[in-house]
Amino acid sequence: MSADPAPSSWQKYLIAAFAAAATLASPGAVPAQGYAGMAQTAAGFALPDPDRRFGFPADHGPHYDFRLEWWYLTANLTGPDGAPYGVQWTLFRSALAPGGEREGWLSPEIWMGHAAVTTPGRHEAAQKFARGGIGQAGVTAEPFEAWIDQWRLAAPGDDNDDDNDDGDGLDRLRLTASTADFAYDLALTATGPIVPQGRNGYSVKSPEGQASHYYSQPFYRIDGTLTLEDTTVPVAGQGWLDREWSSQPLSETQQGWDWVSLHFESGAKLMAYRLRDAKAAPFTPATWIAADGTPTPLPDGAVTMTPGATTRIGHAEIPTEWDIALPEKGLEIHLRALNPRAWNDLDFAYWEGPVRVTGSHPGVGYLEMTGYGE
């Protein structure tokens, strides 16, 4: 596992500021990890509206009146010899204070980027931090571009040609990232529609009603190259992009989540997560996505996610095998991590990696688990 070199004093300030923004606490009260801080109240920030509808391409850009936001891509890839690889790239925006974006050093925005590569025997992860307002990181909606330093997810230069003019702005993208240990250069082509999560994109996270605006593009075909140290291999596969924004996405007693995005061989897909609660049963919303992109939002309890075998990482036991059932679709599957030690040992640490899916609906996907070891 790897991260960027030891942070400078300026980087340490940004790390602390990002944690402060994620928890709305003073810098002196920043916890080691920030996921529980997503339950803190968010006075002055906007809250999700169940009557709001998405507008593209505008909603691919930042929502500065909200406190937290992210652009999140995962990819299940294979090399020419059939060897499996996983790729993750995420850009987070967090606001230190309400009031919207401002130029230059007056900007209250902190940006954080994560990039990772996983193989059966290796996991590498890296991070970047940046201030808003000075051009070091940001997102534009049209043409779409999300960047932090030289890491970039963007529409290609000929974005306005006839083949890329379907109005949603995410149909073709290029992803590039490079560190001392790995790099990737991937072309993404959407083969299906953008999918709203929850009720028309209003994704409820708890019985108390915490929510986010949430949509996915789960239909990417991916081709490109992946470099580990000095070896570059061509890779191909499929990817899933998530977009989500909120100001208080968890309730006060929720401690983290176990989230999956799954591509089945039938062409159907499943997004499901289990929000763990210190005082109640887990909250488990999900979305079944038909092969043509038609979503069926599923209420709490429709999907069951049962942890199985665990992997000891530090002082935490991480469930790296899962059984998932969705009786409505006759789904009974078993998930096994491609690499059980896919721990992103970053300033906000979490488990993130590709999974193999067996059972009634075989396939591949990604598993993310947060809040373990806090």
C-alpha positions as CSV (number, residue, x, y, z in Angstrom):
1,M,0.0,0.0,0.0
2,S,1.2,3.5,-0.8
3,A,0.3,7.1,-0.3
4,D,1.9,10.3,-1.5
5,P,5.2,11.2,0.2
6,A,5.1,12.6,3.8
7,P,2.9,15.7,3.8
8,S,4.3,19.2,4.0
9,S,3.0,21.6,6.7
10,W,0.7,23.0,4.0
11,Q,-0.6,19.5,3.2
12,K,-1.1,18.8,6.9
13,Y,-3.2,22.0,7.1
14,L,-5.4,20.9,4.2
15,I,-5.8,17.4,5.8
16,A,-7.0,19.0,9.0
17,A,-9.2,21.5,7.2
18,F,-10.9,18.7,5.2
19,A,-11.5,16.7,8.4
20,A,-12.9,19.9,10.0
21,A,-15.2,20.5,7.1
22,A,-16.4,16.9,7.1
23,T,-17.3,17.2,10.8
24,L,-18.1,20.9,11.2
25,A,-15.8,20.8,14.2
26,S,-12.9,23.2,15.0
27,P,-9.5,22.0,13.7
28,G,-8.4,21.2,17.2
29,A,-11.2,18.7,17.5
30,V,-10.6,16.8,14.3
31,P,-11.0,13.0,14.7
32,A,-8.5,10.5,13.1
33,Q,-11.2,9.5,10.6
34,G,-14.2,11.5,9.4
35,Y,-17.0,9.2,8.5
36,A,-19.0,9.5,11.7
37,G,-18.7,13.3,11.2
38,M,-21.1,13.0,8.3
39,A,-23.9,12.8,11.0
40,Q,-23.0,16.3,12.3
41,T,-25.7,19.0,11.8
42,A,-25.0,21.4,8.9
43,A,-26.5,24.8,9.8
44,G,-26.4,27.2,6.9
45,F,-26.0,24.5,4.2
46,A,-28.7,23.3,1.8
47,L,-30.5,20.1,2.4
48,P,-31.7,17.6,-0.3
49,D,-35.1,18.2,-1.7
50,P,-37.3,15.1,-2.6
51,D,-39.1,17.1,-5.3
52,R,-35.9,18.2,-7.1
53,R,-35.1,16.6,-10.5
54,F,-31.7,16.3,-12.1
55,G,-30.7,18.6,-14.9
56,F,-27.8,17.5,-17.1
57,P,-25.1,18.4,-17.7
58,A,-25.4,21.1,-15.0
59,D,-25.7,18.5,-12.1
60,H,-22.3,17.0,-13.1
61,G,-20.7,20.2,-11.7
62,P,-20.3,21.3,-8.1
63,H,-23.2,22.2,-5.8
64,Y,-21.6,24.8,-3.6
65,D,-24.6,25.3,-1.4
66,F,-24.2,21.7,-0.1
67,R,-21.4,20.7,2.4
68,L,-20.2,17.4,0.9
69,E,-19.9,16.1,-2.6
70,W,-18.0,13.5,-4.6
71,W,-17.3,12.1,-8.1
72,Y,-16.4,8.4,-7.7
73,L,-15.4,5.9,-10.4
74,T,-14.6,2.2,-10.0
75,A,-13.6,-0.2,-12.7
76,N,-13.3,-4.0,-13.0
77,L,-10.6,-4.7,-15.7
78,T,-8.7,-7.6,-17.2
79,G,-5.4,-7.8,-19.0
80,P,-4.6,-9.7,-22.3
81,D,-3.9,-12.9,-20.2
82,G,-7.1,-12.6,-18.3
83,A,-5.5,-11.3,-15.1
84,P,-7.9,-9.2,-13.1
85,Y,-7.4,-5.6,-12.0
86,G,-9.4,-3.0,-10.1
87,V,-9.2,0.8,-10.4
88,Q,-10.7,3.5,-8.2
89,W,-10.6,7.2,-8.6
90,T,-12.5,9.7,-6.4
91,L,-12.7,13.4,-6.0
92,F,-14.3,14.9,-2.9
93,R,-15.4,18.4,-2.2
94,S,-16.0,19.6,1.3
95,A,-16.9,23.2,2.5
96,L,-15.5,24.8,5.6
97,A,-18.4,27.2,5.8
98,P,-21.7,27.9,4.0
99,G,-22.1,30.8,1.6
100,G,-21.0,29.3,-1.8
101,E,-17.8,29.3,-3.8
102,R,-15.6,32.4,-3.8
103,E,-12.5,33.2,-5.8
104,G,-8.9,32.9,-4.7
105,W,-7.9,32.4,-1.0
106,L,-11.4,33.4,0.1
107,S,-12.8,30.1,-1.1
108,P,-14.1,27.9,1.7
109,E,-13.7,24.7,-0.4
110,I,-11.3,21.9,0.3
111,W,-10.7,19.2,-2.3
112,M,-9.4,15.6,-1.7
113,G,-8.5,13.0,-4.4
114,H,-8.0,9.3,-3.9
115,A,-6.6,6.9,-6.5
116,A,-6.0,3.2,-6.2
117,V,-5.1,0.0,-8.1
118,T,-5.8,-3.5,-6.9
119,T,-4.5,-6.9,-8.1
120,P,-4.9,-10.3,-6.4
121,G,-1.5,-9.8,-4.7
122,R,-1.1,-6.1,-4.5
123,H,-3.0,-2.9,-3.5
124,E,-1.7,0.6,-4.0
125,A,-3.5,3.8,-2.9
126,A,-2.6,7.5,-3.0
127,Q,-4.2,10.8,-2.0
128,K,-4.0,14.5,-2.8
129,F,-5.4,17.6,-1.0
130,A,-6.0,21.0,-2.5
131,R,-7.5,24.4,-1.7
132,G,-10.5,25.6,-3.8
133,G,-10.5,28.9,-5.6
134,I,-6.9,28.8,-6.9
135,G,-7.2,26.3,-9.8
136,Q,-5.5,23.4,-8.2
137,A,-8.6,21.3,-8.1
138,G,-12.2,21.6,-9.3
139,V,-15.0,20.5,-11.5
140,T,-16.7,22.0,-14.6
141,A,-20.0,20.7,-15.9
142,E,-19.7,21.5,-19.6
143,P,-17.6,20.2,-21.0
144,F,-17.1,17.9,-18.1
145,E,-13.8,18.0,-16.3
146,A,-12.9,17.0,-12.7
147,W,-9.3,17.4,-11.6
148,I,-6.9,17.7,-8.7
149,D,-3.3,18.5,-9.7
150,Q,-2.6,16.2,-12.7
151,W,-5.2,13.6,-11.8
152,R,-8.1,14.1,-14.2
153,L,-11.5,12.7,-15.3
154,A,-12.7,14.6,-18.3
155,A,-14.5,14.7,-21.6
156,P,-12.0,14.3,-24.5
157,G,-10.9,17.3,-26.5
158,D,-13.4,16.6,-29.3
159,D,-16.2,16.6,-26.7
160,N,-18.5,18.7,-28.9
161,D,-18.5,16.4,-32.0
162,D,-21.7,14.7,-33.1
163,D,-20.9,11.4,-31.5
164,N,-20.7,13.0,-28.1
165,D,-23.7,15.3,-28.2
166,D,-26.4,13.4,-26.3
167,G,-27.0,16.1,-23.7
168,D,-25.9,14.3,-20.6
169,G,-22.2,15.2,-20.8
170,L,-20.8,11.9,-19.4
171,D,-21.0,9.6,-22.4
172,R,-17.3,9.6,-23.2
173,L,-14.6,10.4,-20.7
174,R,-10.8,9.9,-20.2
175,L,-9.4,9.1,-16.8
176,T,-5.7,9.7,-16.0
177,A,-3.7,9.4,-12.8
178,S,-0.1,8.8,-12.0
179,T,1.9,8.2,-8.8
180,A,5.4,6.8,-8.0
181,D,3.9,3.2,-7.8
182,F,1.2,3.1,-10.5
183,A,-0.6,5.0,-13.3
184,Y,-3.6,4.5,-15.5
185,D,-4.9,6.0,-18.8
186,L,-8.4,4.8,-19.5
187,A,-11.1,5.7,-22.1
188,L,-14.7,5.4,-20.9
189,T,-17.7,5.0,-23.2
190,A,-21.2,4.8,-21.9
191,T,-23.4,2.0,-23.3
192,G,-26.5,2.8,-21.3
193,P,-28.3,5.7,-19.5
194,I,-27.6,7.6,-16.3
195,V,-29.5,6.0,-13.5
196,P,-31.1,7.9,-10.6
197,Q,-30.7,6.2,-7.2
198,G,-33.5,6.2,-4.6
199,R,-36.8,8.0,-5.6
200,N,-35.9,10.0,-8.7
201,G,-32.4,10.6,-7.3
202,Y,-33.5,11.4,-3.7
203,S,-31.6,8.7,-1.7
204,V,-32.7,8.2,1.9
205,K,-30.0,7.1,4.3
206,S,-31.8,6.5,7.6
207,P,-35.2,6.0,9.2
208,E,-34.8,9.6,10.5
209,G,-34.8,10.9,6.9
210,Q,-31.2,11.9,6.2
211,A,-30.7,11.9,2.5
212,S,-28.6,12.8,-0.5
213,H,-29.0,13.5,-4.2
214,Y,-27.5,10.5,-5.9
215,Y,-27.2,9.2,-9.5
216,S,-24.9,6.7,-11.3
217,Q,-23.6,5.9,-14.7
218,P,-23.0,2.2,-14.3
219,F,-22.7,1.3,-18.0
220,Y,-19.1,2.3,-18.9
221,R,-17.1,0.2,-21.3
222,I,-13.4,0.8,-20.5
223,D,-10.2,0.4,-22.6
224,G,-6.7,1.7,-21.9
225,T,-3.5,1.0,-20.1
226,L,-2.5,0.3,-16.5
227,T,1.1,0.7,-15.2
228,L,2.5,-0.9,-12.1
229,E,6.0,0.3,-11.5
230,D,7.7,-0.2,-14.9
231,T,5.2,-2.6,-16.5
232,T,2.4,-1.3,-18.6
233,V,-0.4,-3.6,-19.7
234,P,-3.5,-3.0,-21.9
235,V,-6.7,-3.5,-20.0
236,A,-10.4,-3.6,-20.8
237,G,-13.6,-4.0,-18.8
238,Q,-16.4,-2.1,-17.3
239,G,-16.8,0.9,-14.9
240,W,-19.3,2.6,-12.6
241,L,-19.5,6.3,-11.9
242,D,-21.3,7.6,-8.8
243,R,-22.3,11.2,-8.2
244,E,-23.6,12.2,-4.8
245,W,-24.1,15.4,-2.7
246,S,-25.6,16.2,0.6
247,S,-24.9,18.2,3.8
248,Q,-25.8,15.6,6.5
249,P,-25.9,12.2,4.9
250,L,-25.9,10.1,8.0
251,S,-27.9,10.0,11.2
252,E,-26.3,10.6,14.6
253,T,-25.9,6.9,15.5
254,Q,-24.8,5.6,12.1
255,Q,-21.1,4.6,12.1
256,G,-20.2,3.8,8.5
257,W,-21.4,1.8,5.5
258,D,-20.8,-1.4,3.4
259,W,-21.6,-0.5,-0.2
260,V,-21.5,-2.6,-3.4
261,S,-21.9,-1.9,-7.1
262,L,-22.3,-5.1,-9.0
263,H,-22.2,-6.0,-12.8
264,F,-24.0,-9.3,-13.5
265,E,-23.3,-11.4,-16.6
266,S,-26.9,-11.0,-17.6
267,G,-26.4,-7.2,-18.1
268,A,-28.4,-6.3,-15.0
269,K,-26.7,-4.4,-12.1
270,L,-27.2,-3.8,-8.4
271,M,-26.3,-1.0,-6.1
272,A,-26.9,-1.8,-2.4
273,Y,-25.5,-0.6,0.9
274,R,-25.8,-1.4,4.6
275,L,-25.5,1.6,6.9
276,R,-24.4,0.4,10.3
277,D,-26.1,1.9,13.3
278,A,-24.9,1.8,16.9
279,K,-28.4,1.6,18.3
280,A,-30.5,0.0,15.6
281,A,-30.5,-2.6,12.8
282,P,-28.6,-1.6,9.6
283,F,-30.4,0.5,7.1
284,T,-30.3,-1.2,3.7
285,P,-31.6,0.6,0.6
286,A,-30.7,-0.6,-2.9
287,T,-31.5,-0.2,-6.6
288,W,-31.9,-3.0,-9.1
289,I,-30.9,-1.8,-12.6
290,A,-32.2,-3.8,-15.6
291,A,-29.9,-4.4,-18.6
292,D,-31.7,-1.5,-20.4
293,G,-31.0,0.9,-17.5
294,T,-34.5,0.9,-16.0
295,P,-34.1,1.3,-12.2
296,T,-36.2,-0.3,-9.5
297,P,-35.6,1.5,-6.2
298,L,-35.8,-1.0,-3.3
299,P,-36.7,0.0,0.3
300,D,-34.9,-0.8,3.5
301,G,-35.0,-4.5,4.1
302,A,-35.6,-5.7,0.5
303,V,-31.9,-6.7,0.2
304,T,-30.1,-8.6,2.9
305,M,-26.3,-8.2,3.2
306,T,-24.7,-10.8,5.5
307,P,-21.0,-10.5,6.3
308,G,-18.9,-13.7,6.2
309,A,-15.2,-14.3,6.5
310,T,-13.1,-11.5,7.8
311,T,-9.6,-10.2,7.3
312,R,-7.6,-8.7,10.2
313,I,-6.2,-5.3,9.2
314,G,-4.6,-3.4,12.0
315,H,-6.9,-3.8,15.0
316,A,-10.0,-4.2,12.9
317,E,-11.7,-7.3,11.5
318,I,-12.9,-6.4,8.0
319,P,-15.6,-8.6,6.3
320,T,-14.1,-9.5,2.9
321,E,-16.8,-12.1,2.0
322,W,-20.5,-11.3,1.9
323,D,-23.8,-13.1,1.1
324,I,-26.4,-11.0,-0.6
325,A,-30.0,-11.9,-1.2
326,L,-32.8,-10.1,-3.1
327,P,-35.8,-12.5,-3.1
328,E,-37.8,-10.3,-5.4
329,K,-35.3,-11.0,-8.2
330,G,-34.4,-14.6,-7.2
331,L,-30.9,-13.3,-6.3
332,E,-28.7,-15.3,-3.9
333,I,-25.0,-14.5,-4.4
334,H,-21.6,-14.7,-2.7
335,L,-19.0,-11.9,-2.9
336,R,-15.3,-12.6,-2.4
337,A,-12.7,-9.9,-2.4
338,L,-10.1,-10.1,-5.2
339,N,-7.6,-8.9,-2.6
340,P,-8.7,-9.1,1.0
341,R,-6.1,-6.6,2.0
342,A,-7.3,-3.8,-0.2
343,W,-7.2,-1.2,2.6
344,N,-6.7,2.4,1.6
345,D,-4.3,3.4,4.3
346,L,-4.8,7.1,3.8
347,D,-5.7,10.0,6.2
348,F,-9.4,8.9,5.9
349,A,-8.8,5.2,5.9
350,Y,-11.3,2.6,4.5
351,W,-11.5,-0.7,2.6
352,E,-12.1,-0.5,-1.2
353,G,-11.6,-3.2,-3.8
354,P,-13.0,-5.4,-6.6
355,V,-15.0,-8.5,-5.8
356,R,-15.9,-11.6,-7.7
357,V,-19.6,-12.6,-7.6
358,T,-20.8,-16.3,-7.7
359,G,-24.3,-17.8,-7.2
360,S,-27.5,-17.1,-9.0
361,H,-26.2,-14.0,-10.7
362,P,-22.5,-14.3,-11.4
363,G,-20.4,-11.3,-12.2
364,V,-18.0,-8.7,-10.8
365,G,-18.2,-5.5,-8.9
366,Y,-16.8,-3.3,-6.2
367,L,-17.1,-3.2,-2.4
368,E,-16.4,-0.2,-0.2
369,M,-16.5,-0.4,3.6
370,T,-16.0,2.6,5.9
371,G,-16.0,3.3,9.6
372,Y,-14.1,0.2,10.7
373,G,-11.5,0.9,13.3
374,E,-12.7,4.3,14.2
